[in-house]
Amino acid sequence: MSPPFDGFGGAEEEEDEGKLTVDAILESEQRMNAVGDYELDLSSRGIKEIENLGGTCDQFDSIDFSKNEIVKLEGFPKLRRLHTINASENKIEKINGTNVSENVPKLEWLMLQNNKIRNLVDIDEIAKMKRLKCLIMKGNPVCAVENYRAYCIYKLNDGLKMLDYERIYAKEREQAKKMFGEDDGKAAKAKTFTVGKRGGRDDEEEEEDEAKKTKKKPKNNAAELAKIKAAIANATTLEEIAMLEKAMETGKMPSEYNK
């Protein structure tokens, strides 16, 4: 008698390729990150769809989905503890804001750097996430759309402190509200206004800020600060951002970046 055909196992493995299974979740690295959050590392696994996160038993503050093949940000079950999602360097084109906002109610940090988000109407979906404090969208086509920054500031909640690694100023909020008035942010209207320098901050205010920075930071550190800003723009993890934000205060690049 011929031996039993054992090719089905291989087919099953192929079927699971790119899927986020409960086994994959259980086998993934779990760690305390640099800012003291308990994080699940699901990066670089070829994941195409967010699913089966009920298998986390809502144990994590942060989940890293970076460097996968995810096309749509959705598929979250109730995760009341989760407050940070890093989905940078995927293929995300669409966002289901209702799914994320209803099931991840404490979401504060959303990192979507280097994806394929193209339209301002997708910002409307992100606006459903009412507790966001930091949104990173650098590297998406939508960032090149006229009035992108002003539209984000207008649509997103007043608790948002940072957009694309840049602090949001009260002056920017005021000007964004004047731009769009009571129109409630239709994407078509957003394309009709040209945003001024850094969202409308005047030269005098920027000079005052620069003077304050000069007093706080040591002299002759312009080159060092430029390096730090470049590193922040290329950061892909929450740990890197936290480290580099502290470096901005001291004006000195962390030693590990000088190797």
C-alpha positions in Angstrom: 0.0 0.0 0.0 1.2 3.4 -0.9 2.1 5.8 2.1 -0.7 8.3 2.9 -0.5 11.5 0.9 0.9 14.2 3.2 0.7 17.2 0.8 -2.3 18.7 2.6 -0.1 20.1 5.4 1.8 22.2 2.9 -1.4 23.5 1.4 -2.7 24.4 4.8 0.5 26.3 5.5 0.2 28.2 2.2 -3.4 29.1 3.2 -2.3 30.6 6.4 0.5 32.6 4.8 -0.3 36.3 5.3 -3.0 35.6 7.8 -3.0 36.9 11.4 -3.8 33.7 13.2 -4.2 33.2 17.0 -1.1 31.0 16.9 0.9 33.8 15.2 -0.3 36.2 17.9 0.7 33.8 20.7 4.1 33.2 19.1 4.9 36.9 18.6 7.3 38.9 20.8 5.7 40.6 23.8 7.7 43.3 25.5 7.8 46.4 27.7 8.8 49.2 25.4 10.9 52.3 26.0 7.9 54.3 27.3 6.7 51.6 29.7 3.9 50.3 27.6 3.2 46.5 27.2 3.6 46.0 23.4 2.8 43.2 21.0 5.2 43.0 18.0 3.4 41.9 14.9 5.8 43.6 12.5 7.3 42.1 9.3 5.0 39.1 9.1 3.4 39.6 5.7 0.0 40.2 7.3 -2.7 41.2 4.8 -5.7 41.7 7.1 -6.2 42.6 10.8 -8.1 39.7 12.4 -8.2 37.4 15.4 -7.1 40.1 17.8 -9.5 38.7 20.4 -6.6 36.2 20.9 -4.7 39.0 22.7 -7.2 39.0 25.5 -6.9 42.8 25.6 -3.5 42.6 27.4 -1.6 45.2 25.4 -1.2 49.0 25.5 0.5 49.1 22.1 0.5 46.9 18.9 3.1 47.2 16.2 1.7 46.2 12.8 4.5 47.9 10.8 6.1 46.5 7.6 3.2 44.2 6.6 0.8 44.1 3.6 -2.3 45.5 5.3 -4.6 47.3 2.9 -7.4 48.5 5.2 -7.3 49.6 8.8 -10.2 47.7 10.3 -11.0 44.3 12.0 -10.5 45.3 15.6 -12.5 43.6 18.3 -13.1 45.4 21.7 -9.7 46.3 23.0 -10.3 48.7 25.8 -6.7 48.8 27.0 -5.0 49.5 23.6 -4.0 53.1 23.1 -1.2 53.0 20.5 -1.3 51.5 17.0 1.7 51.5 14.7 0.7 50.5 11.2 3.5 52.3 9.3 4.9 50.9 6.1 1.9 48.9 5.0 -0.3 49.3 1.9 -3.2 50.9 3.7 -5.6 52.7 1.4 -8.8 52.9 3.4 -9.7 53.4 7.1 -12.8 52.1 8.8 -13.0 54.9 11.5 -16.2 53.5 13.0 -14.7 50.1 13.7 -11.5 51.6 15.2 -13.3 54.3 17.3 -15.9 51.9 18.7 -13.6 49.1 19.5 -10.4 50.9 20.5 -11.9 53.7 22.5 -8.7 54.8 24.2 -6.6 55.2 21.0 -4.2 58.1 21.4 -1.3 57.4 19.1 -1.9 56.3 15.5 1.1 55.9 13.2 0.3 55.4 9.5 3.6 56.6 8.0 4.4 55.4 4.4 1.1 53.9 3.4 -1.2 54.6 0.3 -3.8 56.9 1.8 -4.7 59.4 -1.0 -7.9 61.4 -0.1 -8.9 64.0 2.4 -12.1 62.1 2.9 -10.1 59.4 4.7 -9.2 62.1 7.3 -13.0 62.1 8.1 -12.7 58.5 9.1 -9.7 59.2 11.4 -11.8 62.1 12.9 -14.1 59.6 14.4 -11.3 58.6 16.8 -12.0 61.3 19.4 -9.1 60.7 21.8 -6.2 60.9 19.4 -3.2 63.0 20.6 -0.7 62.1 17.9 -1.2 61.2 14.2 1.6 60.4 11.9 0.7 60.4 8.1 4.1 61.3 6.5 4.8 59.4 3.3 1.1 59.1 2.2 0.0 60.7 -1.1 -2.6 62.7 0.8 0.1 64.7 2.5 0.8 66.4 -0.9 -2.9 67.5 -1.3 -3.3 71.3 -0.9 -4.5 72.2 2.6 -3.8 68.7 4.0 -2.4 69.9 7.4 -5.1 72.6 7.9 -7.8 70.1 7.0 -6.5 67.6 9.5 -6.3 70.2 12.3 -9.9 71.4 11.5 -11.4 67.9 11.4 -9.6 66.2 14.2 -10.3 66.7 17.9 -8.8 69.6 19.8 -6.9 67.1 22.0 -4.6 66.3 19.0 -1.2 67.7 20.0 1.1 66.5 17.2 0.6 65.9 13.5 3.4 64.4 11.4 6.0 65.0 14.2 5.1 68.7 14.4 3.3 70.3 17.3 -0.1 71.9 16.6 -0.3 75.5 17.6 -3.4 77.4 18.8 -2.9 79.8 16.0 -3.2 77.0 13.5 -6.5 75.8 15.0 -7.9 79.3 14.8 -6.9 79.7 11.2 -8.2 76.3 10.2 -11.6 77.1 11.7 -11.7 80.4 9.8 -10.9 78.5 6.6 -13.7 76.1 6.8 -16.3 77.9 8.9 -19.5 75.9 9.4 -19.0 73.8 6.3 -18.0 70.9 8.5 -15.0 70.1 6.4 -16.1 68.9 2.9 -13.0 67.6 1.1 -13.9 69.7 -2.0 -13.7 72.9 0.0 -10.4 72.0 1.5 -8.8 72.1 -2.0 -9.7 75.8 -2.5 -7.5 77.4 0.1 -3.8 77.8 0.1 -2.2 77.3 3.5 0.5 79.7 4.6 3.8 78.9 6.2 3.4 76.2 8.8 -0.4 76.5 8.9 -0.5 80.3 9.2 1.9 81.2 12.0 3.2 84.7 11.5 6.9 85.6 11.3 6.9 87.5 14.6 5.5 84.5 16.5 8.1 82.1 14.8 10.9 84.5 15.7 9.8 84.6 19.3 9.8 80.8 19.4 13.2 80.6 17.8 14.6 83.0 20.4 13.2 80.9 23.2 14.8 77.8 21.7 18.2 79.6 21.4 18.1 80.4 25.1 17.3 76.9 26.1 19.7 75.0 23.8 23.5 75.3 23.6 25.1 77.3 20.9 26.4 76.0 17.6 24.0 73.0 17.6 22.0 73.7 14.4 23.6 70.7 12.6 22.8 68.4 15.5 19.2 69.6 15.6 18.9 69.0 11.9 20.1 65.4 12.3 17.6 64.9 15.1 14.7 66.2 13.0 15.7 64.0 10.1 15.8 61.0 12.5 12.3 61.8 13.8 11.0 62.0 10.2 12.3 58.5 9.5 11.3 57.0 12.9 8.9 54.0 12.7 8.5 53.0 16.3 7.1 54.7 19.4 10.4 54.0 21.2 12.4 56.0 18.6 10.0 58.9 18.8 10.1 59.1 22.6 13.9 59.0 22.6 14.3 61.6 19.8 11.7 64.0 21.4 13.9 64.0 24.5 16.9 64.7 22.3 15.2 67.7 20.8 15.1 69.2 24.3 18.8 68.7 24.9 19.9 69.4 21.4 22.1 66.3 21.4 21.7 63.3 19.2 21.5 60.0 21.1 24.8 58.0 20.9 23.3 55.0 19.1 22.5 57.3 16.1 26.1 58.5 15.8 27.6 55.0 15.1 
